[in-house]
Amino acid sequence: MFISPKLQIIDRVNKKSDFFCAFCGFPLVTMDDFKINEKNECCYECYQTYAESRIKEWNEGWRPDKTRLEEYIYLRKKMYFKIITFEEK
């Protein structure tokens, strides 16, 4: 029996997924992140924090100011750092 070593990969999906939130820069981890990112260009956490309550304004281009965004990213980093840090004994 003969098997041809030639493989042909056909990519029928033209849209490429991004793996980071365009708004906060955190990685997209869950399926909710990817679904929300596809529709609203942000992760699920950013969607709940900013976009969900102002969905009309968000779709029209509204985004929080730079200072508020920096505070938000700082708090998220601080929260996740505590989750992944283990105490040494």
Secondary structure, 3 states (H helix, E strand, C coil): CCCCCCCCCCCCCCCCCCCECCCCCCECCCHHHHHHHHHHCCCHHHHHHHHHHHHHHHHCCCCCCHHHHHHHHHHHHHHHHHHHCCCCC
